[in-house]
Amino acid sequence: MELEMREKCGVFGVFNHSKAADLTYYGLHALQHRGQESAGIVVSDGKTFRHHRGMGLVTQVFSRDILNGLNGNMAIGHVRYSTSGASSIQNAQPLVFKYSEGDLAVAHNGNLVNANIERKVLHQQGAIFQTTTDTEIIAHLIARSSKKYFSQAAPEVLKMLDGSFALLIMTEKQMLVALDRQGLRPLSLGKIGDSIVAASETCALNAVNATFWRDVEPGEWLLIDEKGIQTGRFAAKGEVSLCSFEFVYFARPDSVIHGRSVLAIRKELGQILAKEHPVQADVVVAVPESSVPAALGYAQESGIPYEMGIIKNPYAGRSFIEPTQELRDLAVRLKLSGVQEILENKKVVLVDDSIVRGTTSKRIVELIRQAGAKEVHVRITSPMVKNPCFYGIDMPTKEELFANKHEHEQAMGEAIGADSLAFLSTEGLLEAVDVDLAETSRRCIACFSGAYPTKLYLK
């Protein structure tokens, strides 16, 4: 996976459990792949909020002593990578506020495409913002709602939001769960006895031994309190436009989204890629770790053996934070290393899930050649990324995208030093995620096609 494309965020919540903070901690740990910059948990005992947030991984932010101090039977948590707003403790979520009706906490996965418009209106009305995230807009809109009670105000505010959002909003006694009208982000519900659990992915439900209940529907909200569960809609039920990159890269392989195994889909992506773009080679190698299932699928379909030709160091830092290109190159070498015994004098099929700027792909091809590979044939399990994402994936501008700098695949392959380069077709992608070509609106493929499922409100 190109190091320039970052994960979004992950949310987790639990209602009516004596160990709410502990469960949320373990749930966030399972969602760590969705954001590594900050983590936070807010807990309520029915009267008072207790919360803790910090920069870093979940295990770095929370200690046993901190968790012991987060007493309550209801909690929401968040892991973050900044796609809107700077990477700072002020922007770490869940965000916590006090307003006329009490305490309010908000955890948000996604991006609001109408954030600038709403922020401008709120500024004109005198609102003072404490963060630079679009998430804070949601709290301001609830606080200024003409509806007095949270149970009425929150569903009304949801109608004003446009873009992508998997939302958990909590007061001292209530929790609201909501998903944007296109269903751009995944959001699942589970149960532990009488307790309700909400999570960005089912892998987090598994981590706390929760039984999967159902997915939250696009345009749906659920209000959970001591009286039970109320459900409603803030938008009419329409076509689902779930982000296709959830299947290609972002979701954990052991998650299930809309009834589909992410692992099985990634293997099928590799199988279809092998049919579309076969090559004579000695070994199939994956860019670890997200591309391993696809590489296995490619090997299975092609009959070319799969080998662990690249080893990932799980303790290496992230290369994009290094200040110079030379240091970034060294950081990549610390993170990935080629296995000479497997690659030397071999014709290699290198399977990866995407190319964004191309710089990382070039370095990995160089690494494989330095290990002695005779030929390197790069195969990508997604179509060309030609358009930026406005829904919560940190992508470069259209002009910076690698696919827009070159006229055809041959030129792109030469640019990264590969003997050949080929991408999965859009038809192949949609076949793997089980969507008919006539129903492409059921998956968001805007970064490939340029057809966005919402208005963008661009300046």
N, C-alpha and C positions, 0 to 999 in steps of 0.2 A: 504493500500500500504506500502510495506517495506520502512522504512525511509532511507535506504542506497541507494536506486535507485532514482536518481534525474532527474528532467526534463531537457530538452535540452535548447533551446533558442526560442525566438519569434522575428519575423521581421515585420515591418509595413512601408509602404511608400505611399506617395500621390503626384501626379503631377497636377499642374495647379489648385490650390485652394488658395484663399486669406488667409485662416486660416489653412495653412498646419501644423504649429506647434501644434495648438490646436487639430486638428483631429488626429495627430500622438500620442499625449498624451493620448487621449481617446482610440485609437486603442491599444496602449501598455498596458493600464490599463486592457483592455479585454483579453490581452495575458499574464497577470501577472503570471498565473499558470505555464507558460513555463520557467520562470526564475525569481528568486527573489534576486539575488546578486547585480545586477547593472542595470542601465537603461541609455539610451542616445538618443538624437535627434540631427540631423544635418539638417539645413535649408539653402536653397539658394534663393536669390532674382534675380538670373540670372547673377549676377556679383560676389557676395561675399558669402562665407560660414559663418554661425553663428552656434555655437554648444554648447551643454552642456551635460556632463556626470557625473554620480555620483554613489556611492555605496548605495544599498538599494532598496526599493520598488519605483515604479513610483511616488507615492504621496509624498515620502520622498525626492526624487531627484529634483522634479520640483515644483516651486511655481508659482503663478500668475505673479509675477514680472519677473521671469526667462522666462516664456513663452512669455510675452509681448516683451521681447528683442530678441526673435527668429523670426525675420521678414523675410518673403519670401513666395513664392507660390509653393515650392517644398521641400519635406522633406523625410528623412528616419529615422527610429527609431529601437531600439533594447532593448530587455530585456534578461538578461544572467544568466545562471548557468554554471559554468566553467566545461566543459568536456575536454577541451584542453587548457592548460595554467592556471596559478594560479588565484585565486580570488583577484584581485587588480584593482585599478583605471586605471592603465596602460593598462589593458586588457579589460576594459569596452568598449563596442561598441555603435554606429558605430565608427570604426577607421578612422581618418582623416589624409590625407597626402598632401604634395605639390610635384608635379613632373613637368617635362618640359612642359607639356601641361596645367598645372593649378592645381586646387584643386581636390581631389578625396576622397570620403567617401565610406566605405564598411560596410555592415551589413550582417552577415552570421549565418545561423542556420544549424548546422551539423558538421561533422568532415571529414577532408581530410585524407584518408588512405595513400596517398603518400606524406604527408607533410614532413616527415623526409628526404626523397630523395630530394625533391625540395629545402628544406631549406639548405641542405648540398651544393647543386650546387650553390645556391645564395650566400652562405658564401664564397665559393671559387671564386666567381666573384666580391667579395668585398662588398656585401650588408651588411648594418648595421641594425639589427633588434631592434625595440623599445619595442616590446612586446614578450610574449612567446606563442602567439596564432597562430594557423595555418591560421587564416584569413589574417594576415599581408602578408603571402606569395602571396596571390592574388594580392595585391597592387604592390608588387615588380615585379611580372611577367608582369603586365600591363605597369609599368614604363620602363621596359627593353625590351618591345616588339619591333620588327622591324617595326611594323605598327605605323605610326605617330599618327593617329587620334584615339581617344578613341572608336569611333563607329566601327573601324576595329580591334583594339588591344584587346578589351575585349572579343569578340566572339572567337578570336584565343586562348586566354589564357584559356578559358573554356575547350577547348579540352585537355589541359594539366592536368586538375584537375580530381582526382579520389576519390570516396567516396561519402559522402552525403553533399549536399549543397542546401539550398534555399537562393538565393543571391539577395541583392539589392545593386547596385553600382551607385553612383551619382557623376556627375561633376557639374559645375556651371549651365549648361544648359540642361543636359541630365540625364536620369535615365535608368539603365539597370536592368531588372528582369530576373532571370535565375534559372532553377531547374536541379539538377544532372540527369545523364542519366538513372538511375534506378528509379527516383522518390521516393527516400527513405523518403524524408521530404514532408509534405503537403505545398502547396503554391497556393493561390487563388487570383483572380482579381475581382474588382468591379468597379462600376461607380457611381459618384455623378454628374449628369448633364454632363458637358464636362470634368470633373475631373476623373483621373484614380487612383484607390487605389489598393495596393497589400498588402496581409496579410498572415501570417502563417495559420490562421484559419478563417472560415467564421464568427465566433462569433465576431471578430474584425470589420468585414465589417458591421455587424448588429449594432455594438456600435456607428458607425458614420453615420448610416442611408444610407449606400451605397447599391446599388443593385448588387447582385452577377452577374458577367459576365461569367467567366469560370475559370477552373483550369489551371494553367500553366502545359504544358505537359513535361514529362521527356525528357531531352536533348534539350529543347527549350530555346531560349532567346527572349526577347522583348526589343527594344530600343525606348524609349519614349522621344520626344522633341517637339519643337514648330511646326515642320513639320508634326507631327502625330506619328503613331506607326509602326515601322518596326519589322518584326518577322523573325526568322531564326532558324536553328538547328546547334548545335555543335556536335551532336551525332545522329545516325540513330534512328528512332522510334522503340523501342523494348518493351519487357515485363515490366510492372510496378512492382516494388518491394517495395511498400510502407510499412513502418515499422508497423507491426501488433500491436505494443504497443500503437500506436496512438488511435486505437479503444478500446483497453483493458483499458488504463489508461491515457495517456498523454493529448489527446485532450479534450477540454471542451465538456460536454454532449450536449450543444446546437449548436455545430458545425456540419457542413455537409461536409464529405470528399468523393470525387469521387461520389457524388450523394447519399451517404448513411448517414443517421442520426446516429450520434455517440450514442445518447441516446437509439435509437431503437436497435442498435447492442448490447449494453451492457445488455439490458433487455433480448435479445435472448441468450446471453452467459449464463445468469443465468438460463434460461429455459432449455437449452440443458444440463447444468450441473446437474440440478435436475433430468433429464431423465437418465443421465449416472450414477449418484451417489446419489440415493435416501437414505433417512434415516428417522427413526421414531423420531420425535421431536415435541416440543411444540411451538417453536418460531424461526423465522428467523431474524437474526441481521446482519447488515452490518458494516464493518470497514469504518467509514466516511472519506471523503465524496464520493470518487471515486467509491466505491463499492455499493452505494445505488441502482442505476438502476439494477445492476445484482441481488442484493438481492431481489428486488421487482419481478424480473423475476423468481427467484428460488421459491419465495413464491407463485406466481401465478400458476406455473406449479405443484408444490407439494401439494398445498392446505393448507400448514402450514402458519399461520398468520405472517405477517411482523411487527416488532416493532422496535422503536428507542431505542434499548438496550444499545447503546454506544453514548455518547454525546461528541462532539468535541468542545474544547475551541478555538475559532478563534484567540485569542490574545496571545496564548502560543508561546514561541520561539521554534526554531527547535532543537531537541534533539541531533542531530549529532555534534553540536558545543561544547557540554559539555565535559570537560576534563577527567572525570572519569566515569566508568560504573555506579556507584551509582548515580551520578548526572544525567546521561542519563536516568536511570530508573525513577528518580523523574520527569524529564522533560516529559516523556511519560505520567505519571500520571497527570501532569498538562494539557497535551494536550487532553487526552482521559479519560473519566470516565464512569464506568458501572452504569446502572440504576437498583438498587436493586429491586424495585417494579416489574420490568419486568423480571429480570433474576433469581430471587430467586426460588429455587426448580424446575427449568425448564430444559428440555433437549433443548439445544441451537444449531442451525445451524449458524455458524459464516462464513459469505461470505466475501472473500477478493479477490483482483485481481492478486496477485502474492506473491511468497516467494523468497527472494534473499539470505540473510544470515540466516534468521530464528530467529534472536534475537528479532526483533520487534514482530513477531508472537507469540513467547513464552511469552513476556510480556503482550500481549493483552489477551491471553488465561488465564494467571494468574489473570488479572484484572477481567475477567468475572467470574472466579471461586470465587474470593474474594467477588463478588457481590451475591454469593449464588447459582450459576448455578449447577445443578445436573450432567449434561453431556455437553461436548463441542465438537461438530463435525465441523471441519474446512473444508470448500469447497472453492477451488481456481478457478477463472474463466479464467485461462490460463494454458497451459502445464507447466511442470517443466522447470525452467530456469537453463540450464546446461552449457551455453556458454556466454562469455563476449560479449558486443556490442562494435563495432569499429566505429559506425556511429553517435555518439552524445548522447548516454545514458550513464550516469556515473554508470557503473556496476563494481563489484569486479572482481578479477581474477577467472579463472576457478576453481582453488583449493579452493577459499574462498566460492564459491557458495554452498548453503545449499544442493541442490539436488545431488551434487557430493560427499557429505560426508556420505551419507546413501544409503544402498542397495535397499530399497523399501519404499513404502508409510507408512507401519506400523511403521518402525523404525523412519521415519521422524515425524510421528504423536506423537510418544512417546517422541521424542526430544523436541517438543514444548509443551508437556503436554496435548495434545488433546486426546479425546477418539477415534477419527478417523480422518483421513486426506485423501482428494482425490482431484485430479487435473482434469481440463477439458482436454479432448483429443485434439491432433492436428487436428483430423478430425472435432471435434466439433467446434473448433476455426474457421477453414476455412469455415465450413458451415454457421456460424454466419456472417462472413464478405463476404459471397456470392462468394466463390472461389471454383472451382472444384478441387478435389484432384490431377487431372492431370495437373493443372495449378498453382501449388503452387508458382511458380516464380512471380506471380502477387502480392504476399505479402511477405515481408521479415519476416521469422520465424527463423532466424539464432540463436537467443539466445535459442530457444527450440531445433532446429534440428542440428545446427552446420554447415549447408549449407549456406555459405555467398555468397551474390550476386555479390561481387567484389573481386578482388585480394586484399590481406591484406598487402603485403609488410612488413611482420614481420621480425624483426631482427634475 
